[in-house]
Amino acid sequence: MTVWENRTRRFLLYVAFACVVYLSMEGLCYLGLIALRAKGLEYHPLPSVLSQEQKNLLKTRLEDGAPLSVHHPVLGWSPKPLVHTQEVRINSQGIRSEHDYSQDVPSRVIRVAAFGDSFTFGSDVANDATWESQLEEQGSRFEVLNFGVGAYGLDQAYLRYLQDGVPFHSDIVIIGFMSENIYRNLNVFRLFYSSLYKTNLYTKPRFSLENGNLILFKNPLATREDYVRFVADDEAVLKEIGSKDYYYQIGYLAGPMDRLPSVRLFKIAMRSLKQQLNPVVTREGSYAVTSEAFRLTTRLLEAFHCAALQHESLPVIVIYPDLGDLSRHRNHQPKRYEPLLEHLHMNGFRYLDVLDALVAYESDVPRDQLTVGPWGHYSRLGNKIVASSLQNYLRKEGLVSRDTIKSFTREARAHHNCRPNAN
């Protein structure tokens, strides 16, 4: 055998060995992807473009609006005035109600204004089944204004209070907080956060923290022309709005090499590493108190709380548990939002956690009678429990007299050293 033949043979052996090693590595990576999938970690690239269906949906909404909401230049989206469906009625002021409200508060009532997401809005039930409506029925002195909006974060609820809620001079302001809202406060475009929001195509504002102060990043797509550009140049616009979105920053885009298990595994690993460096929750599943998400959420609650006090309304924070929280309770796990409850208690906030009221019924009533729909919104019965729990809390705290409420409001305003609102 000649020297050339020996070299060729060795080269082919090296190539064959490298191929075996490479294929073995890809096989191991493939098994790794299967193992991660069993733990709930899958390859989910961020959207780099809109689908044609989403573009068509956006065009339709620009012309006619969504069934229940419309684009809002500041808030991202808001309830569509004068909507009348089988279950939902929105008045001309964008409040979920059968009628409009005077900005002057009638002397015979205690006005309560509720702000938050779909758990405040009462998604999946009729107007008269929301906890706001049932609280009015249970306590005839209460007039309850429902400013809730589906898919809102705490940031949007806070901005809606400043824009729409202040003129109604409410005696009590309910700050509704569903435990998953902590994730939404880091988000600008819902599709970056979860593919479950594939039809939620409006962008939203968000806040960041700078030396403990709230800095507002305004809604990036504030005008109709912005959305026309979005449809025409979706790839570029998605990159722009992703610059302020936590989930875009830790996520990854699809690429031409993604068919390879090793590439997919590497992208998943890098996302997990970024998430661990700036987590929302701990390994045990509770809020990570040192995280940006927790610090931002507590600062937003503080700003919302102070804004209500400054406008002579008494703030009460109401915590809504979701399906995950109910499951954790049944499995004897600690509340994931327990660090938030501790923070509220230590800082003297008025708050009500309705988990205890809901689980008190679970031994006698199946969970599917307390919730409705895939998102775990409360049923008529679930909302009744929330209303009863809140009514009991207000009575226990003596918040059934306007004079008493105003006295507590003045006292709280003097006690809390409120920092300036967001820039």
C-alpha positions as CSV (number, residue, x, y, z in Angstrom):
1,M,0.0,0.0,0.0
2,T,1.4,3.3,-1.1
3,V,2.0,6.3,1.3
4,W,-0.8,8.2,-0.5
5,E,-3.2,5.3,0.0
6,N,-2.3,5.1,3.7
7,R,-3.0,8.8,4.1
8,T,-6.3,8.5,2.3
9,R,-7.3,5.6,4.5
10,R,-6.4,7.4,7.7
11,F,-8.3,10.5,6.5
12,L,-11.4,8.5,5.7
13,L,-11.2,6.8,9.1
14,Y,-10.9,10.2,10.8
15,V,-13.9,11.4,8.8
16,A,-15.9,8.3,9.7
17,F,-15.0,8.7,13.4
18,A,-15.9,12.4,13.4
19,C,-19.3,11.5,11.7
20,V,-19.9,8.8,14.4
21,V,-19.0,11.3,17.2
22,Y,-21.2,14.0,15.6
23,L,-24.2,11.8,15.0
24,S,-23.8,10.4,18.6
25,M,-23.8,14.0,19.9
26,E,-26.8,14.9,17.9
27,G,-28.5,11.7,19.1
28,L,-27.7,12.6,22.7
29,C,-29.0,16.2,22.1
30,Y,-32.2,14.7,20.7
31,L,-32.7,12.6,23.8
32,G,-32.0,15.7,25.9
33,L,-34.7,17.6,24.0
34,I,-37.1,14.7,24.8
35,A,-36.1,14.9,28.5
36,L,-36.6,18.6,28.6
37,R,-40.0,18.3,26.9
38,A,-41.1,16.0,29.7
39,K,-40.2,18.8,32.2
40,G,-42.1,21.4,30.2
41,L,-39.2,22.9,28.4
42,E,-39.7,22.9,24.6
43,Y,-38.3,24.6,21.6
44,H,-40.4,27.7,21.2
45,P,-38.7,30.5,19.1
46,L,-40.0,34.0,19.3
47,P,-42.1,35.2,16.4
48,S,-39.9,37.1,13.9
49,V,-42.7,37.8,11.5
50,L,-46.5,37.9,11.7
51,S,-48.5,35.1,10.0
52,Q,-50.8,36.1,7.2
53,E,-53.7,35.3,9.4
54,Q,-52.4,37.7,12.0
55,K,-51.8,40.4,9.4
56,N,-55.4,40.0,8.2
57,L,-56.7,40.2,11.8
58,L,-54.8,43.4,12.4
59,K,-56.1,45.0,9.2
60,T,-59.7,44.0,10.3
61,R,-59.2,45.4,13.8
62,L,-57.8,48.7,12.4
63,E,-61.0,49.0,10.4
64,D,-63.6,47.6,12.8
65,G,-61.9,47.0,16.1
66,A,-62.0,43.8,18.2
67,P,-65.4,42.5,19.5
68,L,-64.8,43.8,23.0
69,S,-61.7,46.1,22.8
70,V,-60.1,48.8,20.7
71,H,-56.6,50.1,20.2
72,H,-55.7,52.7,22.7
73,P,-52.7,55.0,22.1
74,V,-51.6,55.1,25.8
75,L,-52.9,51.9,27.4
76,G,-52.5,49.6,24.4
77,W,-56.1,48.5,24.3
78,S,-59.2,49.4,26.2
79,P,-62.9,48.3,26.3
80,K,-65.0,49.3,23.3
81,P,-67.7,51.8,24.4
82,L,-71.3,50.7,23.9
83,V,-70.6,47.1,23.3
84,H,-73.6,44.9,23.8
85,T,-73.1,41.1,23.5
86,Q,-74.9,38.2,25.0
87,E,-72.8,38.4,28.2
88,V,-71.0,41.7,28.2
89,R,-72.3,45.3,28.2
90,I,-69.9,48.3,28.2
91,N,-71.3,51.7,28.8
92,S,-70.3,54.9,26.8
93,Q,-67.5,55.6,29.4
94,G,-65.7,52.3,28.7
95,I,-66.9,50.8,32.1
96,R,-68.5,47.4,32.2
97,S,-72.0,48.4,33.2
98,E,-75.6,48.7,31.9
99,H,-75.6,52.5,32.5
100,D,-73.3,55.5,32.7
101,Y,-72.1,57.1,35.9
102,S,-72.0,60.7,37.0
103,Q,-68.6,61.9,38.1
104,D,-70.3,63.4,41.1
105,V,-70.7,60.7,43.8
106,P,-74.3,60.4,45.1
107,S,-74.4,61.1,48.8
108,R,-76.3,57.9,49.6
109,V,-73.6,55.5,48.2
110,I,-70.0,54.5,48.8
111,R,-68.4,54.5,45.4
112,V,-65.9,51.7,44.8
113,A,-63.8,51.6,41.6
114,A,-62.1,48.4,40.6
115,F,-59.0,48.2,38.3
116,G,-57.2,45.1,37.0
117,D,-57.3,42.4,34.4
118,S,-59.9,39.8,33.3
119,F,-60.4,38.7,36.9
120,T,-61.6,42.2,37.7
121,F,-63.5,42.5,34.4
122,G,-65.2,39.2,35.0
123,S,-64.4,37.4,31.8
124,D,-66.6,34.4,30.8
125,V,-69.6,35.5,32.9
126,A,-72.4,37.9,32.3
127,N,-72.5,41.5,33.7
128,D,-74.7,40.5,36.7
129,A,-72.4,37.6,37.6
130,T,-69.2,39.7,38.1
131,W,-68.1,40.2,41.7
132,E,-68.7,44.0,41.3
133,S,-72.3,43.5,40.4
134,Q,-72.8,41.0,43.2
135,L,-71.1,43.3,45.7
136,E,-73.7,46.0,44.8
137,E,-76.5,43.5,45.4
138,Q,-75.1,42.3,48.7
139,G,-74.4,45.7,50.0
140,S,-76.9,48.2,48.8
141,R,-74.8,51.2,49.8
142,F,-72.0,50.2,47.5
143,E,-71.8,51.5,43.9
144,V,-69.1,49.5,42.2
145,L,-67.5,50.7,38.9
146,N,-65.8,47.9,36.9
147,F,-62.7,49.3,35.1
148,G,-61.2,45.9,34.5
149,V,-59.8,45.0,31.1
150,G,-58.9,41.5,29.8
151,A,-55.1,40.7,29.6
152,Y,-54.0,43.9,31.4
153,G,-50.9,44.0,33.4
154,L,-50.7,46.0,36.7
155,D,-48.9,48.7,34.7
156,Q,-51.9,49.2,32.4
157,A,-54.4,49.1,35.3
158,Y,-52.4,51.8,37.1
159,L,-52.3,54.0,34.0
160,R,-56.0,53.4,33.4
161,Y,-56.7,54.7,36.9
162,L,-54.7,57.8,36.3
163,Q,-56.4,58.5,32.9
164,D,-59.9,57.2,33.4
165,G,-60.5,56.5,37.1
166,V,-59.5,59.7,38.9
167,P,-62.4,61.9,37.6
168,F,-64.9,59.6,39.3
169,H,-63.8,60.5,42.8
170,S,-64.2,57.0,44.2
171,D,-64.2,56.5,48.0
172,I,-62.4,53.2,47.6
173,V,-60.1,52.1,44.8
174,I,-59.7,48.3,44.4
175,I,-56.3,47.4,42.9
176,G,-56.9,44.0,41.5
177,F,-53.8,41.8,41.2
178,M,-54.0,38.3,39.7
179,S,-50.8,36.4,40.7
180,E,-49.7,35.9,37.1
181,N,-49.6,39.7,36.5
182,I,-46.0,39.8,37.8
183,Y,-45.0,38.3,34.4
184,R,-47.0,40.8,32.4
185,N,-45.3,43.8,33.9
186,L,-42.1,42.8,32.0
187,N,-43.9,42.5,28.7
188,V,-44.6,44.8,25.7
189,F,-46.0,42.4,23.2
190,R,-48.0,39.4,24.4
191,L,-46.8,37.0,21.7
192,F,-43.2,37.4,23.1
193,Y,-44.5,36.2,26.5
194,S,-46.7,33.3,25.4
195,S,-48.0,31.8,22.1
196,L,-51.4,31.5,23.9
197,Y,-51.9,35.2,23.1
198,K,-51.6,34.7,19.3
199,T,-54.6,37.0,18.6
200,N,-53.6,39.7,21.1
201,L,-51.7,41.8,18.6
202,Y,-51.7,45.2,20.3
203,T,-48.6,46.4,22.1
204,K,-48.6,47.9,25.6
205,P,-46.6,50.3,27.7
206,R,-44.4,49.0,30.4
207,F,-42.3,50.5,33.2
208,S,-38.7,49.9,34.2
209,L,-36.8,50.8,37.4
210,E,-34.0,53.3,37.6
211,N,-32.6,53.9,41.1
212,G,-35.9,52.8,42.5
213,N,-37.9,55.2,40.4
214,L,-40.5,54.1,37.8
215,I,-39.6,55.0,34.2
216,L,-42.4,54.7,31.7
217,F,-41.7,53.2,28.2
218,K,-44.7,54.4,26.3
219,N,-46.8,52.2,24.1
220,P,-44.5,51.7,21.1
221,L,-47.4,51.4,18.5
222,A,-49.5,54.4,19.5
223,T,-51.2,55.3,16.3
224,R,-53.1,53.6,13.4
225,E,-50.1,54.5,11.1
226,D,-47.8,52.6,13.5
227,Y,-49.9,49.4,12.9
228,V,-50.0,50.0,9.2
229,R,-46.2,50.0,9.3
230,F,-46.3,46.9,11.5
231,V,-48.3,45.0,8.9
232,A,-46.1,46.2,6.0
233,D,-42.7,45.7,7.8
234,D,-43.5,43.2,10.6
235,E,-39.9,41.8,11.0
236,A,-38.3,45.2,11.6
237,V,-41.1,46.4,13.9
238,L,-41.0,43.2,16.0
239,K,-37.3,43.8,16.6
240,E,-38.0,47.4,17.6
241,I,-40.7,46.6,20.2
242,G,-38.6,43.7,21.5
243,S,-35.9,46.0,22.7
244,K,-38.0,46.8,25.8
245,D,-39.5,43.3,26.4
246,Y,-38.0,41.0,28.9
247,Y,-39.2,37.9,27.1
248,Y,-37.7,39.0,23.8
249,Q,-34.4,39.7,25.4
250,I,-34.1,36.3,27.0
251,G,-35.7,34.4,24.0
252,Y,-34.4,33.3,20.7
253,L,-35.5,33.4,17.0
254,A,-35.8,30.5,14.6
255,G,-32.8,30.0,12.4
256,P,-31.8,27.9,9.3
257,M,-29.8,25.4,11.5
258,D,-32.7,24.8,13.9
259,R,-33.4,21.3,12.5
260,L,-30.3,20.1,14.3
261,P,-31.1,18.9,17.9
262,S,-27.8,20.5,19.1
263,V,-28.8,23.9,17.9
264,R,-32.2,23.7,19.5
265,L,-30.8,22.4,22.7
266,F,-28.2,25.2,22.8
267,K,-30.9,27.9,22.3
268,I,-33.1,26.4,25.0
269,A,-30.0,26.2,27.4
270,M,-29.1,29.9,26.7
271,R,-32.7,31.0,27.4
272,S,-32.7,29.0,30.6
273,L,-29.4,30.6,31.7
274,K,-30.6,34.1,31.0
275,Q,-33.8,33.4,32.9
276,Q,-31.9,32.1,35.9
277,L,-29.7,35.2,35.9
278,N,-32.9,37.4,36.1
279,P,-35.7,35.1,37.3
280,V,-39.3,35.9,38.0
281,V,-39.8,33.0,40.4
282,T,-37.5,30.8,42.4
283,R,-36.9,27.1,41.7
284,E,-39.6,26.4,44.3
285,G,-42.0,28.5,42.3
286,S,-42.5,31.5,44.6
287,Y,-41.8,35.1,43.6
288,A,-38.0,35.9,43.5
289,V,-37.8,38.9,45.8
290,T,-34.5,40.1,44.3
291,S,-35.8,40.0,40.7
292,E,-36.7,42.9,38.4
293,A,-40.2,41.5,38.2
294,F,-40.8,41.6,42.0
295,R,-39.2,45.0,42.5
296,L,-41.1,46.4,39.6
297,T,-44.4,44.9,40.8
298,T,-44.0,46.2,44.4
299,R,-43.0,49.7,43.1
300,L,-46.1,49.8,40.8
301,L,-48.3,48.8,43.7
302,E,-46.7,51.5,45.8
303,A,-47.3,54.1,43.0
304,F,-50.9,53.0,42.5
305,H,-51.5,53.1,46.2
306,C,-50.1,56.6,46.6
307,A,-51.9,57.9,43.5
308,A,-55.2,56.8,45.0
309,L,-54.4,58.4,48.3
310,Q,-53.3,61.6,46.7
311,H,-56.7,61.7,44.9
312,E,-58.5,61.2,48.3
313,S,-59.5,57.6,47.6
314,L,-58.6,54.7,50.0
315,P,-56.7,51.9,48.1
316,V,-57.4,48.2,48.8
317,I,-55.3,45.6,47.0
318,V,-57.2,42.4,46.1
319,I,-55.2,39.3,45.2
320,Y,-56.8,36.9,42.8
321,P,-55.4,33.3,42.8
322,D,-55.4,31.5,39.5
323,L,-55.7,27.8,38.7
324,G,-52.0,27.3,39.5
325,D,-52.5,28.8,42.9
326,L,-55.5,26.6,43.7
327,S,-53.5,23.6,42.6
328,R,-50.5,24.5,44.8
329,H,-52.9,24.9,47.8
330,R,-54.3,21.4,47.2
331,N,-50.8,20.0,47.0
332,H,-49.9,21.7,50.3
333,Q,-47.4,24.0,48.7
334,P,-46.8,27.6,49.8
335,K,-48.4,30.4,47.9
336,R,-46.2,31.6,45.1
337,Y,-47.1,35.2,45.9
338,E,-46.4,34.8,49.7
339,P,-43.4,37.2,49.4
340,L,-45.7,39.8,48.0
341,L,-48.2,39.3,50.9
342,E,-45.2,39.7,53.3
343,H,-44.2,42.9,51.6
344,L,-47.7,44.4,51.7
345,H,-48.0,43.5,55.4
346,M,-44.6,45.0,56.3
347,N,-45.4,48.2,54.5
348,G,-48.9,48.8,55.9
349,F,-51.0,48.3,52.7
350,R,-54.6,47.3,53.0
351,Y,-55.0,44.0,51.1
352,L,-57.3,41.0,50.8
353,D,-56.2,37.6,49.5
354,V,-59.3,35.8,48.3
355,L,-57.6,32.3,48.1
356,D,-58.7,31.4,51.6
357,A,-62.3,32.3,50.8
358,L,-62.2,30.2,47.6
359,V,-60.6,27.1,49.0
360,A,-63.0,27.1,51.9
361,Y,-65.6,26.0,49.4
362,E,-63.4,23.4,47.6
363,S,-64.1,20.6,50.1
364,D,-67.8,20.9,49.3
365,V,-67.9,22.3,45.8
366,P,-65.9,20.9,42.8
367,R,-63.3,23.4,41.5
368,D,-64.9,23.5,38.1
369,Q,-67.9,25.1,39.7
370,L,-65.7,27.9,41.1
371,T,-64.0,28.6,37.8
372,V,-65.0,28.7,34.1
373,G,-63.1,28.5,30.8
374,P,-59.5,27.5,30.1
375,W,-58.0,30.6,31.8
376,G,-59.6,29.8,35.2
377,H,-61.8,32.9,35.4
378,Y,-64.2,32.8,38.3
379,S,-67.7,31.5,37.7
380,R,-70.8,33.2,39.0
381,L,-70.3,31.3,42.3
382,G,-66.6,32.1,42.3
383,N,-67.4,35.8,41.9
384,K,-70.0,35.6,44.6
385,I,-67.3,34.3,46.9
386,V,-65.0,37.2,46.0
387,A,-67.9,39.7,46.6
388,S,-68.8,38.2,49.9
389,S,-65.1,38.1,51.0
390,L,-64.7,41.7,50.1
391,Q,-67.9,42.8,51.7
392,N,-66.8,41.0,55.0
393,Y,-63.4,42.7,54.8
394,L,-64.9,46.2,54.3
395,R,-67.3,45.6,57.2
396,K,-64.5,44.3,59.5
397,E,-62.3,47.2,58.7
398,G,-65.2,49.7,59.2
399,L,-65.2,50.8,55.6
400,V,-68.9,51.2,55.3
401,S,-69.2,54.9,56.2
402,R,-67.9,57.6,53.9
403,D,-66.7,59.7,56.9
404,T,-64.7,56.8,58.2
405,I,-63.2,56.0,54.8
406,K,-62.2,59.6,54.3
407,S,-60.7,59.6,57.8
408,F,-58.7,56.5,57.1
409,T,-57.6,58.0,53.7
410,R,-56.2,61.2,55.4
411,E,-54.5,59.1,58.0
412,A,-52.9,56.8,55.3
413,R,-51.8,59.8,53.2
414,A,-50.0,61.3,56.2
415,H,-48.4,58.0,57.1
416,H,-47.1,56.8,53.7
417,N,-44.2,58.7,52.4
418,C,-45.2,58.6,48.8
419,R,-42.5,59.0,46.2
420,P,-43.2,60.9,43.0
421,N,-45.1,59.1,40.2
422,A,-43.4,57.7,37.2
423,N,-41.5,59.9,34.8
